[in-house]
Amino acid sequence: MRLNSIKLSGFKSFAEPTNFMLPGQLVGVVGPNGCGKSNIMDAVRWVLGESRASELRGESMQDVIFNGTTTRKAASRSSVELIFDNADHRAGGQWAQFTEIAVKRVLTRDGTSSYYINNQPVRRRDVQDVFLGTGLGPRAYAIIGQGTISRIIESKPEELRLFLEEAAGVSKYKERRRETENRLSDTRENLTRVEDILRELNANLEKLEKQAEVAQKYNTLQADVTLRQQQLWFLKRAEAEAEQSRLKADAEKAVNELESRLADLRSVESDLETIRQAHYAAGDQVNQSQGLLYEASAEVGRLEAEIRFVVEGRQRVEQRLVQLREQAAQWTTRREEAQAETAALEGQDAQASEQAALLAAQVEDQAAALPGLEEALRAAQAALPSSARAWCRCSSRSRCWRRTSATSTSKAAS
């Protein structure tokens, strides 16, 4: 397998998507300090499954994401993709059939890490299995970075043995052997657990046999109970069907009775409607009678007002008549006095004679008007008995009207 290209996006100092083409068998990355040579090596180790941040020269795995600068904001994800030429089909597993293998790893700010092989989601273990025995890996010898030679030279025999086994291509077999041994160990533990369970079951076999007999007897009784329950349910069903038939007949009878009652109810409703119409007609008559009563009450009020007016007029006439009589008496007295004074003072001047004559004329006018007022009073008294009414209080304490004569007007209230 040969590495053809490296695609980086948001990894450490590579903020923009960057693609490194590797055309030859032996490729070296050279450049001044700080240009990002070690970041390329870290990207290759990181995408091949490196899980320790210290091996990538960082404190946490989030340090591999571009943190931003004063002129550029930080990236939200880091992505590295390695494209290998697999024309010799050295890749193991199901990926051996592909002539080109693309291994990709993506890490986001929330800590989600994903691996892809040919754009198919895989596990980190699947990525490592692909490159077993090829010299590629997070800490393999195929990638020689800063300090790698000194680490190989100064390594312990055990660590050097790992490099030699990786170069000889036996590491994948040892890994499979280790996996097989782990599976065998798990199988032995499972067998031991099964043997313990069998010994415990053999010790409880007699008890289990007795329990089996009890269970068999229980099943027999349970089957008998089930049969009895089914028979009981059958009897209950037959009784329920008979009861249903009886209830159905009763329901039909009740429906017929209900229809009869409904017919009676309709007849009663028809009679009720006739009575209601008669009630409405009677109510109309009552309303008409009340209207007539209101008109009669209004007429009674009007007549009462007229009576009060006539009575008050009569009283005013009587008072006026009394006043006129008093004035007539006064004028008569004054006339007699004037005549006496006239007889005694015949020798006075003409002015006194004229005043006396004027006073006599006024007295004569008042005396002439007095018979007319008396005639008007007698006419009012004659007209009053024909329209005057008085209240009558019967024993039932109800009010009624009765005509009264001119002689009993003052005794109207009884």
C-alpha positions in Angstrom: 0.0 0.0 0.0 1.2 3.5 -0.9 0.0 6.8 0.4 -1.1 9.0 -2.5 -2.5 12.2 -0.9 -3.3 13.8 2.4 -6.4 16.1 2.7 -6.6 18.3 5.8 -9.3 20.8 6.8 -9.4 22.6 10.2 -6.5 20.5 11.6 -4.2 22.6 13.8 -2.6 25.2 11.6 -4.4 24.1 8.4 -7.5 26.3 8.6 -8.3 26.1 4.9 -8.8 22.7 3.0 -5.3 21.6 2.0 -4.4 18.6 -0.3 -0.8 17.2 -0.2 0.1 15.0 -3.2 2.7 12.2 -2.5 3.9 11.1 -5.9 6.9 8.9 -5.0 7.8 5.9 -2.8 9.9 8.0 -0.4 8.6 11.4 0.5 10.1 13.9 2.9 8.5 17.0 4.3 11.1 19.8 4.7 10.8 23.5 5.6 11.7 26.1 8.2 10.7 25.9 11.8 7.0 26.6 12.4 5.8 25.9 8.8 3.7 22.9 10.0 5.9 19.8 9.1 5.1 18.1 12.4 1.4 18.9 12.0 1.4 16.8 8.8 2.9 13.8 10.7 0.5 14.4 13.6 -2.4 14.4 11.1 -1.4 11.0 9.7 -1.0 9.5 13.2 -4.3 11.0 14.3 -6.3 9.7 11.4 -4.8 6.2 11.9 -6.3 6.0 15.4 -4.0 7.9 17.8 -6.0 8.5 21.0 -3.5 10.2 23.3 -3.3 13.9 23.0 0.3 14.0 24.3 1.5 12.1 21.3 0.0 14.9 19.1 1.8 17.6 21.2 -1.4 18.7 22.8 -3.2 18.7 26.2 -6.5 17.5 25.0 -7.9 16.1 21.8 -9.7 19.4 21.1 -6.3 21.0 20.5 -6.2 19.4 17.0 -9.0 21.8 15.9 -8.0 25.1 14.5 -8.4 27.7 17.4 -8.4 30.8 15.2 -6.3 33.9 15.1 -6.8 37.7 15.4 -8.0 37.8 11.8 -9.7 34.5 11.4 -12.4 32.8 13.6 -11.9 29.3 15.0 -13.0 26.2 13.1 -15.9 24.1 14.3 -14.5 20.7 13.1 -11.3 19.0 12.1 -11.1 16.6 9.3 -8.1 14.5 7.9 -8.4 12.1 5.0 -5.6 9.7 3.7 -5.9 8.1 0.3 -3.9 4.9 -0.3 -3.2 3.0 -3.4 -4.2 -0.7 -2.9 -3.4 -2.0 -6.3 -1.5 -4.9 -4.7 -4.5 -5.7 -2.5 -2.4 -5.8 0.7 -5.1 -4.3 2.9 -6.8 -6.9 5.1 -10.4 -7.7 5.5 -13.3 -6.7 3.3 -11.3 -3.7 2.0 -8.8 -5.8 0.0 -11.0 -5.8 -3.1 -10.7 -2.0 -3.5 -7.9 -0.6 -5.5 -8.0 2.7 -3.6 -8.8 3.1 0.1 -9.7 6.5 1.7 -9.4 6.6 5.5 -11.0 9.7 7.1 -11.4 11.0 10.7 -13.7 13.9 11.7 -13.7 15.6 15.2 -16.2 18.3 16.2 -16.1 20.8 19.1 -18.6 18.7 21.1 -16.1 15.8 21.2 -17.8 13.6 18.6 -15.1 11.6 16.7 -16.0 9.6 13.6 -14.0 7.3 11.4 -14.8 6.5 7.7 -13.3 4.1 5.2 -14.4 4.9 1.7 -17.1 7.1 3.2 -18.6 4.3 5.2 -18.7 4.8 9.1 -16.4 2.3 10.9 -14.8 1.8 14.3 -11.3 2.8 15.2 -10.5 -0.9 15.6 -11.6 -1.5 11.9 -9.1 1.2 10.8 -6.3 -0.4 12.8 -7.1 -3.9 11.4 -6.8 -2.6 7.8 -3.1 -1.6 8.4 -1.9 -4.5 10.5 1.3 -5.8 9.1 1.8 -2.9 6.6 4.0 -0.7 8.8 1.3 2.0 9.0 -0.2 2.9 12.3 -0.3 5.6 14.9 3.1 4.6 16.3 4.5 2.4 13.5 7.9 2.8 11.8 6.5 3.7 8.3 6.1 7.4 9.4 9.5 8.8 10.5 9.1 12.1 12.2 11.1 14.2 14.6 12.6 11.9 17.3 11.5 8.7 15.6 15.1 7.5 14.8 16.3 8.2 18.4 13.2 6.5 19.8 14.0 3.4 17.7 17.7 3.3 18.6 17.1 3.9 22.3 14.1 1.6 22.6 14.0 -1.4 24.9 14.3 -4.9 23.5 10.6 -5.4 24.0 9.8 -2.2 22.0 12.4 -3.1 19.3 10.8 -6.5 19.0 7.5 -4.8 18.2 9.1 -2.8 15.4 10.7 -6.0 14.0 7.5 -8.0 14.1 5.7 -5.1 12.4 8.3 -5.0 9.7 8.2 -8.8 9.3 4.4 -8.7 8.9 3.7 -11.0 11.8 2.1 -8.4 14.0 -1.4 -8.9 12.6 -1.1 -12.7 13.2 0.0 -12.0 16.8 -2.9 -9.6 17.2 -5.3 -12.3 15.9 -3.6 -14.8 18.2 -4.1 -12.5 21.1 -7.8 -12.0 20.2 -8.2 -15.8 19.8 -6.5 -16.4 23.2 -8.8 -13.8 24.8 -11.8 -15.5 23.2 -10.6 -19.0 24.4 -10.1 -17.6 27.9 -13.6 -16.2 27.8 -14.9 -19.5 26.6 -13.1 -21.4 29.4 -14.6 -19.0 31.9 -18.0 -19.7 30.4 -17.5 -23.4 30.5 -16.4 -23.2 34.2 -19.5 -21.2 34.9 -21.7 -23.8 33.1 -20.0 -26.7 35.0 -20.8 -24.9 38.3 -24.4 -24.5 37.2 -24.6 -28.2 36.2 -23.2 -29.3 39.6 -25.8 -27.1 41.3 -28.5 -28.5 39.2 -27.5 -32.1 39.8 -27.5 -31.4 43.6 -31.1 -30.0 43.2 -32.2 -32.7 40.7 -34.3 -34.7 43.3 -35.9 -31.6 44.6 -36.6 -30.6 41.0 -38.1 -34.0 40.2 -40.5 -33.6 43.1 -41.3 -30.1 42.0 -41.9 -31.4 38.5 -44.4 -34.0 39.8 -46.1 -31.2 41.7 -46.1 -29.1 38.6 -47.5 -31.9 36.5 -50.3 -32.4 39.1 -50.9 -28.7 39.1 -51.1 -28.7 35.3 -53.6 -31.5 35.4 -55.8 -29.7 38.0 -55.4 -26.5 36.1 -56.6 -28.2 32.9 -59.6 -29.7 34.9 -60.3 -26.2 36.2 -60.1 -24.8 32.7 -62.6 -27.4 31.5 -65.0 -26.7 34.4 -64.7 -23.0 33.7 -65.5 -23.5 30.1 -68.5 -25.7 30.9 -69.6 -23.0 33.4 -69.2 -20.3 30.8 -71.2 -22.5 28.3 -74.0 -22.8 30.9 -73.9 -19.1 31.6 -73.9 -18.4 27.9 -77.1 -20.5 27.5 -78.7 -18.8 30.4 -77.7 -15.4 29.0 -79.2 -16.3 25.6 -82.4 -17.3 27.3 -82.4 -14.1 29.4 -81.6 -12.1 26.3 -84.6 -13.7 24.5 -86.8 -12.8 27.5 -85.5 -9.3 27.7 -86.0 -8.9 24.0 -89.7 -10.0 24.3 -90.1 -7.6 27.2 -88.4 -4.8 25.2 -90.8 -5.4 22.3 -93.8 -5.4 24.8 -92.4 -2.2 26.4 -92.0 -0.6 22.9 -95.7 -1.4 22.1 -96.8 0.0 25.4 -94.6 3.1 24.8 -96.2 3.6 21.4 -99.7 3.4 23.1 -98.6 5.8 25.7 -97.2 8.1 23.0 -100.6 8.0 21.2 -102.4 8.9 24.4 -99.8 11.6 25.0 -100.5 13.1 21.5 -104.3 13.0 22.2 -103.7 14.7 25.6 -101.4 17.3 23.9 -104.1 17.9 21.3 -106.7 18.5 24.1 -104.2 20.6 25.9 -103.7 22.7 22.7 -107.4 23.2 22.4 -107.6 24.3 26.1 -104.6 26.6 25.5 -106.4 28.2 22.6 -109.5 28.7 24.7 -107.3 30.1 27.5 -105.8 32.5 25.0 -109.2 33.6 23.8 -110.4 34.1 27.5 -107.2 36.0 28.1 -108.0 38.3 25.2 -111.5 38.9 26.6 -110.0 39.6 30.0 -107.7 42.1 28.3 -110.6 43.7 26.5 -112.6 43.9 29.8 -109.5 45.3 31.6 -109.4 47.9 28.8 -113.0 48.8 29.4 -112.4 48.9 33.1 -109.5 51.2 32.6 -111.7 53.5 30.4 -114.4 53.5 33.1 -111.8 54.3 35.7 -110.6 57.1 33.6 -114.2 58.4 33.1 -114.7 58.1 36.9 -111.5 60.1 37.5 -112.7 62.7 35.1 -116.1 63.0 36.8 -114.5 63.1 40.2 -112.3 66.0 38.9 -115.5 67.8 37.6 -117.3 67.2 40.9 -114.3 68.6 42.8 -114.3 71.6 40.5 -118.1 72.2 41.0 -117.8 71.8 44.7 -114.8 74.1 44.9 -116.7 76.6 42.6 -119.7 76.4 44.9 -117.6 77.0 47.9 -115.9 80.0 46.2 -119.4 81.3 45.2 -120.7 80.9 48.8 -117.6 82.6 50.1 -118.0 85.4 47.5 -121.8 85.7 48.4 -120.9 86.0 52.1 -118.4 88.6 51.3 -120.8 90.5 49.1 -123.5 90.4 51.7 -121.0 91.8 54.2 -120.0 94.5 51.7 -123.7 95.2 51.0 -124.4 95.6 54.7 -121.3 97.8 55.0 -122.4 99.9 52.0 -125.9 100.1 53.4 -124.6 101.3 56.7 -122.3 103.7 54.9 -125.2 104.9 52.7 -127.4 105.6 55.8 -124.5 107.4 57.4 -123.9 109.3 54.2 -127.6 110.2 54.0 -127.5 111.4 57.6 -124.3 113.3 56.9 -125.9 114.7 53.7 -129.0 115.9 55.5 -126.8 117.4 58.2 -124.3 119.0 55.8 -126.6 120.3 53.0 -124.8 123.6 53.2 -121.3 122.3 52.4 -119.6 122.9 49.2 -120.3 121.2 45.8 -117.3 118.9 46.1 -118.7 117.2 49.1 -122.0 116.7 47.4 -120.4 115.1 44.4 -118.4 112.7 46.5 -121.6 111.7 48.4 -123.4 111.3 45.1 -120.6 109.1 43.8 -120.5 107.0 46.9 -124.3 106.6 46.7 -124.0 105.5 43.1 -121.4 102.8 44.0 -123.6 101.6 46.8 -126.5 101.4 44.4 -124.4 99.5 41.9 -123.3 97.0 44.5 -126.9 96.6 45.7 -128.1 96.2 42.1 -125.4 93.5 41.5 -126.3 91.6 44.6 -129.6 90.1 43.3 -127.7 88.8 40.2 -125.1 87.0 42.4 -127.8 85.5 44.5 -129.5 84.2 41.3 -126.2 82.7 40.1 -125.7 81.0 43.5 -129.2 79.5 43.3 -128.5 78.2 39.8 -125.3 76.6 40.9 -127.0 75.0 43.8 -129.8 73.7 41.5 -127.2 72.3 39.0 -125.0 70.6 41.7 -127.3 67.6 42.7 -127.5 66.3 39.2 -123.7 65.6 38.9 -122.4 65.5 42.5 -121.3 62.1 43.9 -120.1 61.1 47.3 -118.1 58.2 48.6 -119.9 55.3 50.3 -118.0 52.9 52.7 -119.8 49.7 52.8 -119.3 46.9 55.4 -117.0 45.1 52.9 -114.7 48.1 52.9 -114.9 48.4 49.2 -115.6 51.7 47.5 -118.7 52.4 45.4 -120.5 55.4 44.0 -124.1 56.6 44.8 -126.0 59.6 43.8 -126.9 62.0 46.6 -129.6 64.8 46.8 -128.8 68.4 47.4 -130.0 68.1 51.0 -127.7 65.2 51.8 -124.5 66.5 50.1 -122.9 67.4 53.4 -123.7 63.9 54.8 -122.2 62.0 51.9 -119.6 60.0 53.9 -121.3 57.2 55.8 
